[in-house]
Amino acid sequence: MSAARPTFRFAPSPNGLLHLGHARSALLNADMANAAGGRLLLRIEDIDAARCRPEYEAAILDDLAWLGLDWEHPVRRQSEHFADYASALARLEAMGLVYASFESRGDIRRALAGRPDAPRDPDGALLSPFPRSAMTEAERTARRQAGEPYALRLDMARAARFAGPLGWCEVPAEGGEGESVAADPLAWGDVVIARKEVPTSYHLAVVVDDALQGVTHVVRGADLKAATSVHRLLQVLLGLPAPLYTHHSLLLDAEGHKLSKSIGSESLAALRSAGVTPDEVRRRAGL
Ligand code: GLU
């Protein structure tokens, strides 16, 4: 059997304009794909209908073309593939690893108010203090059937036991030997695997898509490194192959914050209209 052609992807969410941090990720993917004689895919991660907008998607395509990137078509848009995520979810449910959770983020915050040491996940979100064992499956089913809104959570202790010890191969952005990293999915607690509004979550959609698209190399920012523990767990539970991973360092602004849409980091579109060239963007992106 011949080895799969190296396949890379850039996977932005169209919930704002791209900034230099995205340029760094996109250009690194393109450079690594070129060096490996591989493919570059573009995936639009738009499961969050409340925040994603078609005009941001159009701006992403414009910015990437201006940077000189060339990707394969068709572009995969996650909002068009909910059935794929629903079938992965059904598989996890059939394994008894998923349960309905009726507590909102507000309920969790209120339950833990006055407990500054309450455990948090690697992204800083409070872990839910409402364990699966607090309610019977019959009660959960009845509440679901009564039309109460719910999210689906992964029973992490059980899922981690099922999967056994996990890790991944982390390849440096500069190339060279990969090193093995131990995964720690338990640090995430019972992660939400499907939100109230959509039959998936970032974690589930990314894992299903990477497998369906034959992605062999995931190159993304270091802020997503901890999430790789959940991704490896889901890959093992769903019988999906493990890509190689590269988590590149993040660009920081003058105050030392990572660039982000939420703090209004300068967009590529603004740099472009100020006369900055793609070569200058590459330099400012640290490449
Ligand atoms: N859509 C994610 C983001 O824009 C990236 C997902 C990934 O590369 O795994 O942050």
Residues whose N, C-alpha, C, O or C-beta is under 5 A from the ligand:
A	BS01	LIG	A11 P12 S13 E45 V206 R220
